[in-house]
Amino acid sequence: AGLTLGEDGATHQILEDIGLMRMLPGMAVVVPADFNQTRQATLAIAAHEGPVYLRFGRPKWPVFIPADMPFTIGKAQVLSEGADVSLFACGHLVWNALQAAEALEKDGISAEVINVHTIKPLGEEAVLTSARKTRCVVTCEEHNRYGGLGDAIAQVLSLHAPTPQEYVAVNDSFGESGTPDQLLEKYGLGPSAIVDAARRAIARK
């Protein structure tokens, strides 16, 4: 799913699936970050009671989640601690968020990176803890900005911890043909776009 199906184009890409599946009663939605986490997620899903939508892509992508890192459906993972801005990401954009955090660090900005591998049920505790600490957030997803990770987090924040939020997501459009890297760059999902969004979020504190 997502843009990174690449050259097959819009007929093979879906950018609305997280929103659609979130709406189904009782449906869990899991979006692992890499190969290792996809394997762990599959094992967790096999033991889970109830339906689960597992979303993953097929491009060659960095493997950076330790193979032995515990995976629990509904529990987000803090991959990098920070104090100035929270970067909440899922799927392939977790890697891009980590790259963005490194770039921000060079400019003296401390970014916290949270891998939100489960969109439903959302890991609310990790979301609220991080948002209250940094006081501004960026949500990063290879999905339409409506109905996905960003909106799930916005719902939680609006109820419990109103916080400036910026979206890094596909802006209400369909996909097209291109290499995964070309498409992520064109649709504003690369590390540089996350850096820019982080600066905007910080400015809104």
Buried (B, 14 or more C-beta within 10 A) or exposed (E): BBBBBBEEBBEEBBBBBBBBBBEEEEBBBBBBBBBBBBBBBBEBBEEBEEEBBBBBBEBEBBBBBEEEEEBEBBBBBBBBEBEBBBBBBBBBBBBBBBBBBBBBBEEEBBBBBBBBBBBBEBBBEBBBBBBEEBBBBBBBBBBBBBBBBBBBBBEBBEEEBEBBBBBBBBEEEBBBBBEBEBBBBEBBBBBBBBBBBBBBBBEEE
